[in-house]
């Protein structure tokens, strides 16, 4: 009864998994396509794009240090103030001799004025603004490098997730092969039991082993479903879609010259981004110091004054230049210089820390990669030895010359060796992907 229940549960689980697969739309996908999809749709890439847009907008706003500012205004005012009232009449060019009457001058009554004015200001010398613009330009470069690095990170994650799904499919193949062997062993054991060549316990052991492998086969289905769910979410695809990896798992070779690299490249995007940030803070220090120097701006205005809205009865203009120097602002300028200097030092520390971390990670990855490659080779050799052992024991078992426990142990050992080989390949491949990221370069085909 127990065996019937076990088989029923296993079959129901398998049927549910197969039913879910049948209702899903299958998308055949290569690793290259997965990476492309991830880079185009991932949230982090979209955020990096927006940050680049923000930095670009800030650079455009700094054009004010070279370009003029122009303002158009319409102002209405009414007054009984003697001085302002007389001034409005002069601006409107309507003053007359009667307006010089002392009684009129002292009590002019209400006077209305509509002023239409165009005012322009052109920076001539503005050292703090020029350096601030250079800082904004360096900030754009930093955002561009950050976007490139983000894409590299997303590509690495997409490769990892794709490979995990590949691995799950490969594990299912291994489990299916092991299940066929377990079923064949059970059939042989049943025949031997019918011939009274083995005990009932041996037959039950063979049956139990078949049940265990069937359970492992179903577990691989769950791994495939989990891997598919994670990858579809990462790629921004509909969760009802099933991704089928079309690229086969193969042993990958890394060119030997890359395994000999001992120095991290300062041309890597994240390091260039930090370097650009150092440049930006350098310019901010110069901009803060430039605030201690005078600024020279030219200005011009043209206006119309009238008693009616947008009237143009009287007009005048003014041209000039303004030299402005903030000699002392309560220590604000000096504090600004100090803050910019600390920010520059912090940016330099961040760069050096990232460079050191990258160098340490490169050394560790290179060493682990060499070890992982050796482990893959040993795992392949172990599979060959386990296959030979299992074949010998299986042949002897069919002839009734081998104990059931020995052949089941050999079959179990072969499955374990194949799983270990896949895990070794997984470790090796993850290190290859990590090395590609550290060097920001494709290392394998």
Secondary structure, DSSP 8 states (H G I E B T S, - for coil): -HHHHHHHHHHHHHHHHHHHHHTSEEEEE-HHHHHHHHHHH-HHHHHHHHHHHHHHHHHHHGGGGTS-EEEEEEEEEEE--HHHHHHHHHHTT---GGGGSHHHHH----EEEEEEEEEEEEEEE-HHHHHHHHHHHHHHHHHHHHHHHHHHHHHHHHHHHHHHHHHHHHHHHHHHHHHHHHHHHHHHHHHHHHTTSS-HHHHHHHHHHHHHHHHHHHHHHHHHHHHHHHHHHHHT--TTEEEEE-S--------HHHHT--S--TTSHHHHHHHHHHHHHHHHHHHHHHTTS-EEEEEEEEEEEESSTT--SEEEEEEEEEEE----STTHHHHHHHHHHHHHHHHHHHHHHHHHHHHHHHHHHHHHHHHHHHHHHHHHHHHHHHHHHHHHHHHHHHTT-S-HHHHHHHHHHHHHHHHHHHHHHHHHHHHHHHHHHHHTS----
